[in-house]
């Protein structure tokens, strides 16, 4: 599932490609991927300029000139591709938005969605999300204050979007590895110095994820060399049974709250 770095990469690249461009056509091949009658959806967005693309947590917000917002959540298996008809991936397209001869294809929206709202409605839909972990307003003291009120396993807390927005299975594993903390550990057992390290690790890993285009391998457009660059930099995520890059121990995969949880039993205490 795309997480903060993947969606931030999409945001950056899409602003380069479609910000300021006018929507010339839209095709909806799966009604369940949208929240309105398809004809109403089309009439509302057709011939509208995309003024900007923003990110909030794991969501993208496509702001239109008429004040409407297309709110995207890719969920599990969702991705996008931008290009000519001849470059289109051989995959089922749920929604296609056209900008002249170029098209933005939404793929794998079986669980994900592209919903249309007013700006106020979009803000209300996202109002339950926690703070952005890379925001300048999200200080160490803010983080420590949040953590001090939580109990239970660290992995479960990091995944809770109402506590901190944007972190999922991949980056929670990588953050815990960077901090040298077991993701299965109860928060009450983590001393304050390690909690501070967790904050700095979170910012370091997420920034590195953005710098290298996230871990998802599908390129956004032909010639895209950024997207997916972080996949090779993962130290524990999806590396069960392989040797730790730091100490050589075997990476373990354990289920925590029905989620695969990867860690090094030697580096993480």
FENLIN-V545212 format. One record per pair of residues at least 12 apart in sequence whose ideal C-beta (glycine too) atoms are under 7 Angstrom apart, sorted by sequence separation. I is the first residue (numbers start at 1). J is the second residue. If there is no record, write none. Layout:
BEGIN
I&J ; I&J
END
This chain:
BEGIN
50&62 ; 51&63 ; 59&71 ; 60&72 ; 93&105 ; 94&106 ; 216&228 ; 239&251 ; 240&252 ; 28&41 ; 51&64 ; 59&72 ; 93&106 ; 94&107 ; 150&163 ; 159&172 ; 181&194 ; 213&226 ; 214&227 ; 215&228 ; 240&253 ; 251&264 ; 252&265 ; 50&64 ; 51&65 ; 59&73 ; 93&107 ; 95&109 ; 158&172 ; 213&227 ; 214&228 ; 217&231 ; 49&64 ; 58&73 ; 94&109 ; 179&194 ; 213&228 ; 215&230 ; 236&251 ; 249&264 ; 26&42 ; 48&64 ; 49&65 ; 91&107 ; 213&229 ; 214&230 ; 215&231 ; 249&265 ; 48&65 ; 84&101 ; 88&105 ; 146&163 ; 155&172 ; 158&175 ; 181&198 ; 212&229 ; 213&230 ; 247&264 ; 249&266 ; 48&66 ; 84&102 ; 85&103 ; 89&107 ; 179&197 ; 212&230 ; 26&45 ; 45&64 ; 83&102 ; 95&114 ; 179&198 ; 215&234 ; 247&266 ; 26&46 ; 82&102 ; 83&103 ; 244&264 ; 247&267 ; 209&230 ; 212&233 ; 246&267 ; 23&45 ; 82&104 ; 154&176 ; 179&201 ; 240&262 ; 244&266 ; 23&46 ; 45&68 ; 175&198 ; 178&201 ; 239&262 ; 244&267 ; 23&47 ; 44&68 ; 80&104 ; 81&105 ; 238&262 ; 22&47 ; 23&48 ; 45&70 ; 80&105 ; 208&233 ; 237&262 ; 22&48 ; 80&106 ; 81&107 ; 175&201 ; 178&204 ; 236&262 ; 22&49 ; 23&50 ; 80&107 ; 154&181 ; 175&202 ; 178&205 ; 236&263 ; 21&49 ; 79&107 ; 155&183 ; 236&264 ; 20&49 ; 21&50 ; 78&107 ; 79&108 ; 154&183 ; 155&184 ; 78&108 ; 157&187 ; 175&205 ; 19&50 ; 77&108 ; 78&109 ; 130&161 ; 133&164 ; 153&184 ; 154&185 ; 174&205 ; 18&50 ; 19&51 ; 129&161 ; 130&162 ; 153&185 ; 19&52 ; 77&110 ; 129&162 ; 130&163 ; 131&164 ; 132&165 ; 133&166 ; 153&186 ; 154&187 ; 19&53 ; 77&111 ; 78&112 ; 128&162 ; 130&164 ; 131&165 ; 132&166 ; 133&167 ; 152&186 ; 171&205 ; 76&111 ; 130&165 ; 152&187 ; 171&206 ; 75&111 ; 129&165 ; 151&187 ; 154&190 ; 15&52 ; 75&112 ; 150&187 ; 151&188 ; 15&53 ; 74&112 ; 171&209 ; 14&53 ; 73&112 ; 73&113 ; 147&187 ; 11&53 ; 72&114 ; 11&54 ; 11&55 ; 70&114 ; 71&115 ; 170&215 ; 70&116 ; 71&117 ; 8&55 ; 7&55 ; 68&116 ; 69&117 ; 147&195 ; 11&60 ; 10&60 ; 68&118 ; 69&119 ; 7&58 ; 67&118 ; 71&122 ; 144&195 ; 67&119 ; 7&60 ; 69&122 ; 4&58 ; 71&125 ; 3&58 ; 2&58 ; 140&196 ; 143&199 ; 177&235 ; 140&199 ; 177&236 ; 174&234 ; 33&94 ; 61&122 ; 174&235 ; 33&95 ; 174&236 ; 173&236 ; 174&237 ; 29&93 ; 30&94 ; 170&234 ; 173&237 ; 17&82 ; 29&94 ; 29&95 ; 28&95 ; 59&126 ; 170&237 ; 27&96 ; 133&202 ; 134&203 ; 10&80 ; 26&96 ; 56&126 ; 133&203 ; 184&254 ; 26&97 ; 45&116 ; 2&74 ; 26&98 ; 44&116 ; 57&129 ; 134&206 ; 184&256 ; 25&98 ; 56&129 ; 133&206 ; 134&207 ; 183&256 ; 1&75 ; 23&97 ; 24&98 ; 1&76 ; 23&98 ; 24&99 ; 41&116 ; 2&78 ; 23&99 ; 24&100 ; 33&109 ; 22&99 ; 184&261 ; 21&99 ; 183&261 ; 30&109 ; 33&113 ; 34&114 ; 35&115 ; 36&116 ; 183&263 ; 18&99 ; 33&114 ; 34&115 ; 35&116 ; 182&263 ; 34&116 ; 18&104 ; 177&263 ; 182&268 ; 176&263 ; 177&264 ; 180&267 ; 181&268 ; 182&269 ; 173&261 ; 180&268 ; 173&262 ; 180&269 ; 169&259 ; 173&263 ; 177&267 ; 169&260 ; 177&268 ; 176&268 ; 156&256 ; 159&259 ; 155&256 ; 156&257 ; 153&256 ; 57&161 ; 155&261 ; 57&165 ; 58&166 ; 56&165 ; 57&166 ; 87&222 ; 79&216 ; 82&220 ; 83&221 ; 79&218 ; 81&220 ; 82&221 ; 83&222 ; 80&220 ; 81&221 ; 4&166 ; 3&166 ; 4&167 ; 3&167 ; 3&168 ; 5&171 ; 1&168 ; 3&170 ; 4&171 ; 3&171 ; 5&206 ; 9&210 ; 4&206 ; 8&210 ; 5&209 ; 9&213 ; 5&210 ; 9&214 ; 13&220 ; 6&214 ; 5&214 ; 6&216 ; 10&220 ; 2&216 ; 9&226 ; 9&227 ; 5&230
END
